[in-house]
């Protein structure tokens, strides 16, 4: 990652060209189109691309892929000045937001959270009778591919801006002391919001149907899915603790209980990279839940635990992104003489 400013644009160009080739394949009648009603998990409001068809969308994907490849190479080479520079930057940021936040949905977060359990389910089977093929179809893998593309475009935009910047490198709000102040508030918000989700899932595992009907809890109990909820809540608690590390001493210097690294400096990217990825997929999932709530309306009051906590996730994602940015600003600021 030390030389990411050199390869980010080329990587985004290669990704765009490859996905554009997929678009051409679909436009020529190839199978596996992962959007619209071809998605086996299709339901109203799940995806912003839930109603597109391959006949119209695939050629657009092919063209956008080609344009992205040209733009990525141009930005990697530092080309563009005057009016061209904001156009290239705009393309990169719009591509990043669309691919990593707008188009994906909660299925990315679900698979990331359930990744350790998926390894177990390979041998034990999935609670509730589903197969692994149903949980991880190509349409879901495609969402990961899109997120990777979005992150590459975000890196490209940052690298290009750094290479072509002519104004002050660090505005006042990005000064280390300022970032320490607003970053602390962002950390507290990002660590607190998951608790609304975690409390209900822990209660279900303990036999308390908090925020759901007794019938629904019995189904969770009989299927064994309540233990999956407990696992997710445990990950949420662990994530909250790691989030607090963004403003704690042990987030900058390895503590004594990590004996083989104790006292050494924590590499900033060790925290920045995973926290950035989590903030993106949480924000995307939260926006999807709001979209589905607008399609279906808010859920019944006696089932509030199944939908209400997720409405706070866009705030969680934004707060975690801000906390990560503040941490990065502080850890990478030049030391005063």
N, C-alpha and C positions, 0 to 999 in steps of 0.2 A: 504493500500500500504506500510505501514511501515515495514512489514515482507515479502515483495515480494521476497527477495532472498531465502526464505525458501520454498515457494510454487510454484515458477515459473516453475521449472523443472517438478514437478508432474502435474501441469496444462497442460504443453506442451505434456507430456506423455499421459494424458487422452484425449486431443484433437486428438493426432495422432492415438490412438487406436480407437477412435470413427470414425474418417474419414477413417481409414483403414477398419473398419467394413462396411462403406458405399461402399468402393471399392469392398469388397467381395460380397456385395449385388448386385452391378452392374455386377460383373463378373458372377454371377449365373443367370443373365437374368433379374434382377430387373429394373424397369423403373426409369426415372428421371435423367439419366446421363446428367450432365449440360455442357459438353464440346463438342467441335467439331461441326458438323452440326446438332447435337441434340439440340443445343442452338437456341431458337426461334429468337434471335437477331443476328444470324450468318451473318457475311459479311467478305470479304477478308481483312486480316490484323488486324481485331478487337482483336483477341486473339492469343497468341503464341501457344495455344493448339487448334487452329481452325480446324485442319485436323485430330485430333486423333479420334480413334473409341473405343467404350466400350470394344469390344472383346480383344483388345490388351492393352489398358490403364488401365482398371479396375483392372486386376490382379496386375499390377505394383503398383497402388495406395494401394492395400491391403498389399502388401509386405512392401512398404515404411512406411505405418502406423504402422506396427508391429515393424519394426526396430526403428522408431521414439519413440515408447513407451518405448522400452528397453533403448535407449540412454537418453531419458528424465529422467527416474528413476535413471540411473547411474549418470547423472550430478547433479540431486537433492541431491544425497547422497555424492557428492564430490569424486566419484570414478575416477580412471584414473591418471596415472603418466607417465612420459617419453614420448614415442611416442603415447600413447593412448590419452593423454590430447589434443594435437592439432587436432587429428582425431575427437574427440567429439566436440571441438570448431568449427572445420570446418563444421561438420554436422549441428550444430545449426545455424551458420551464413548463410550457403547456404540455409537451410530450410527457415530461416527468409526472405532472399532476394527473394527467389522464390515465397513464399506464399504471401508476402505482397506487392511486387513491380513488379515482372516479369509477373506473371500469371494474376493478376487483370488488369482492364482497366478503362477507363474514366467513366464507369457506376457507379462505387463506388462513385467517386467525385460528379457525377450528383445527385445521390440519397441523399447523405449527404447534398448537397447544397439546394436541393429541399424539404428536410424533412418538414420544416414548411408549404410549399405550399401543400404538399401531404395531410396534415391534413385538409386544406381548401377544397381541391379538392374532398375529401370524400363527402362533402355536396353540392358542386357547380358543380362538373364534371370537367373534364380536358379540357382546351382549345385545340382546334384542333380535338376534337372528340375521342381521345384515352380513353381507360378504364384504371383504376388503375391496373388491372390484367396484362395489357400489359406493363405497366411501371415498375411493381415490380413482374416479374415472378421468379420462383425458381432459374433459372440460374443466376439472379442478386443477389438474397439473398445468393447464394453459394459463390459469390465473397466476400461478407462480412465475411462469415465463414472462407474463406481462409486468409483474412487480419487479423482476430483475431488470427488464428493459427500462422501466421508470427510474429505478435507482441509478442505472448507467447514465441516463439523460440528466439526472440531477447532478451527478458528478461532473458530467461534461459541462453543464452550465456554470458550476462553481469554478472549474479549471479555466474555462474560457474567460470568465469575468476576472479572475486573478491575473491571467496573462495579458488582458487588454485594458485593465483598470488604469485610469488616468487621474482620478480624484483621490481624496483621502482614503487610505486603506482601512481605517477603523473609525466609524462614526462614534459619537459620544456614548450611545446606548450600549455599544459593544466594548467599552472600556472594561477591564477586568473587575474593578470595584463595582461598577454599575451592574455588570452581569452577575456578580455575586448576590446583589440585593434582589433583583427580579427573578433570578434563577432559583433562589431559595423558595419563593412563593410558588413558582411553577412546580418544583419538586414536591412540595406538600400537597398540592392539588392532585398531581399525577399519582401520588402514593395513596391518597385517601379514596379516590373514586372507585377503584376496584373492590373496596370493602362492601359496597352495596350488593355486589354480585356474590362475593365470597360468603357473606353471612347467611344468605338464603341457602346456598348449596351445602354449607356445613350443617345447617339445621335439618335439611332433608336427610343427610346421611345419619344424623342423630335421631331420626324418627319423628321430627317435627315438620308438618306440612306448611311451613312458613310461606305465605304469599301464593299458595296453590290450593286446589281442592283436595280433599281426602282421596278421591278416586284417582286423581292424577298422581299423587304421591304413591299410592298403592301400585300403580303401573310402573313407576320408577323403581320401587322396591322389588317387585317381582321380576322385572327385566334385568336388574342389576345396574341400570344406568345411573342410579344415585351415586354409585362409587366413581363413575366417570366425572360427575359433577364435583364430588369431593376432591378428586385429583386436580381438576381445573382450579378449584378454589385454593388448593395448596400451592399451585403454581402462581396464582394471583398474589398470595401472601409473600411468596419468595420474590416475585417481581417487585412488590412494594418495598421490600427491604433493600433490594438492589437499587431501586430508584432513589432511596434515601442516601445511598452511597455517593450520589452525584454531588452532595454537599457535605459529605463527611470526610474526615481525614483518611479513613480506610479506603475511600474511593480514589485516593491519590498515591498512598503508600501502602504496600501490602502489610496487613496486621500480623501480630505474632502468631496467631493460630494458623496462618498459612506459612508453616515453618520453613518450607523450601524456598520461599520468596520474601520472607519477613524483612521489612526495612527497605526493600527495593521500590523504585518508582513504578507505579502502575502505568503502562502505556495508555495514553489517552484514547487511542482507537479501540482498545479492548472494551471500553465502555461505550464509546460513541457509535460504533458500527451496530452492535445489537440493539441499543436503545433507539437508534434512528429507524431501524427496520421495524421494531415493535410499534413505534409511534405511527408509522405509515400504515401498517395493517390494522391497528386498532382504530385509527381515524376512518379508514375505508369501511371497516365493519360497522362502525357507528353510523356513518352516513347511510349505509344500506338499511339499517334498522329504522332510521327516520323515514327513508323512502318507503319501506314496507308499511310503516305505521300510517303514512299518508294514503297508501293504496287501500289498506284494509281497515283503517281506523285504529284507535288505541284499543288494546285488548281489554277483556273483562276485569273488573276490579278484584274479583276473587282469584285471579291468576296473575296478579301484578308482578310477581317475582320472575315470570317467564319473559317479560318484555320491558318493564320499567328501568331496571339497572342499565340495560344496553343503550338507552336514550342519552345517557351521560357519556358514552364512549367518545363522541367527537371532542368533547372538552378534555377527556383523558388523553387522547392522541395529541391534541394541540399542546396541552400542558407538558407532556413528556417530550415533545419535540423542542419546546422552549427550554425545558430543563437541560436537555442534551446540548442544545446550542450554547447555553450559558456555561456549561461544563467545558465544552470545547474551547470557548473564548478564553476562559480562565487558564486552562492547561496549556494552551498554545501561544499565549501572549508573551512577547519578549520580556525577559527579566530586566528590571531597572538597574542601571549601573550603580 
